[in-house]
Structures are given as structure tokens and as C-alpha cells.
């Protein structure tokens, strides 16, 4: 069923129909050099990850639950919210689609392999 929905959305896009959605851009440049250039396009329950460029040759993604409240000052974060639900890397110039992704997820992207926390900052080992 998920593949049928993906095909339907693809056909709509092919004929110029827009089904709405959200685009998240990660673009970091230092001294005119792309450190990271990534785009995530989310429509319904389909997410398309597009790694355009990365200093390391790969874009590293961490996906977190989007329904987690921010922890109270001084309180430890919920362990279910602190760990990514999924981590993966894409080579620069490649894309990946995830069909049936949970709604409201949070995405962090980096050019480094270090694990990221829900705040999108590298975590100490």
C-alpha cells in the first residue's frame, strides 16, 4: 500500500499537481566552500533526503521523534526522545526516500560521522 501511495504522489508531481509538504534545507558554507548542502522534502508520509554536497563526501542524518517535549531545566531528557529513531548516511549526489515515515519527525544533518543528539549537536563519546 505504501508503494502504491508513493507511485500516486509521483504521478501527481509528474503532471504538475502539488500535494503540499515541507522542505528542510541544511546549507553550511565556510570561506566559499560547501561544508554541507542537503535538502529534505516531506510530503504526506514520504520523506526524500537529497545530499547535494558534503565536505566529507557523505551527509549523515539522524531522525528523532517529533512528539517529545523539551525537558525541564535541570531534568534529564526522556531516553526515548534522546536517541535517534534512525541514522543513515548518503553519499554526496545521492538521494533516499522513506515511505511511511512517522509524522512530525525531527531531522538533523551533518557532514561528520559523530552521533547527534535531539538538539542536533554532536554527542560526546
C-alpha positions in Angstrom: 0.0 0.0 0.0 2.8 2.4 0.8 4.4 1.9 -2.6 1.1 2.5 -4.3 0.8 5.8 -2.4 4.3 6.7 -3.4 3.5 6.0 -7.0 0.4 8.1 -6.8 2.3 11.1 -5.4 5.0 10.7 -8.1 2.4 10.7 -10.8 0.7 13.8 -9.4 4.1 15.5 -9.3 4.8 14.4 -12.9 1.6 16.1 -14.1 2.3 19.3 -12.1 0.0 18.7 -9.2 1.2 19.8 -5.8 0.3 17.7 -2.8 1.8 20.3 -0.3 4.6 19.4 2.1 7.6 20.8 3.8 11.2 21.3 2.7 14.1 21.4 5.2 17.4 22.9 4.0 20.8 22.3 5.6 23.4 24.5 3.9 26.6 25.4 5.6 29.4 27.3 3.8 32.8 28.4 5.1 35.1 30.6 3.1 33.0 29.8 -0.1 33.3 26.0 0.4 30.2 23.9 0.9 30.5 22.0 4.2 27.0 20.6 3.9 24.3 21.1 1.3 21.2 18.9 2.0 17.5 19.1 1.3 14.7 17.0 2.9 11.3 17.2 1.2 8.4 15.8 3.2 5.0 15.2 1.6 2.3 13.3 3.4 4.2 10.3 4.9 7.1 10.3 2.3 10.4 11.9 3.0 13.0 12.4 0.3 16.6 13.0 1.5 18.9 14.7 -1.1 22.6 15.0 -0.2 23.8 17.6 -2.7 27.3 18.2 -1.3 29.4 17.4 1.8 33.0 18.2 2.8 33.4 14.6 3.9 31.7 13.1 0.9 28.7 12.0 2.9 25.6 13.6 4.6 24.9 12.0 7.9 21.2 12.1 9.0 19.7 11.4 12.4 15.9 11.3 12.8 14.2 11.9 16.1 10.7 11.7 17.4 8.8 15.0 16.9 6.3 14.5 19.7 8.9 14.9 22.5 8.6 17.9 24.8 11.7 19.8 25.8 13.0 18.6 29.2 12.5 20.9 32.2 15.5 22.9 33.3 18.0 20.5 35.0 15.9 17.4 34.2 17.3 14.5 32.1 15.7 14.1 28.7 13.3 11.2 28.1 15.6 8.3 26.9 13.1 7.5 24.1 13.5 11.1 22.8 17.2 11.4 23.3 18.1 8.5 20.9 17.5 8.8 17.2 14.8 6.6 15.7 17.0 6.1 12.6 20.5 7.1 11.5 22.0 6.8 8.0 24.4 8.3 5.6 24.1 9.2 1.9 27.0 9.8 -0.5 27.1 13.3 -1.9 25.0 13.5 -5.1 22.6 10.7 -4.0 19.0 10.6 -2.6 16.9 8.3 -0.5 13.2 8.1 0.0 11.5 6.7 3.1 7.8 5.8 2.6 5.6 5.6 5.7 7.7 7.8 7.9 6.2 8.9 11.2 4.6 12.3 11.1 6.3 15.3 12.8 9.8 13.8 12.9 12.8 16.0 13.5 15.9 15.7 11.2 19.5 16.6 12.0 22.1 16.6 9.2 25.9 16.8 9.4 29.0 16.2 7.3 30.5 14.3 10.3 30.0 10.7 11.5 29.6 11.7 15.2 26.3 10.8 16.7 24.0 13.8 17.2 21.6 14.5 20.0 18.0 15.7 19.6 19.5 19.3 19.7 21.4 18.5 16.5 24.7 18.9 18.3 27.5 16.2 18.3 27.3 14.0 21.4 30.4 13.2 23.4 31.6 9.6 23.1 
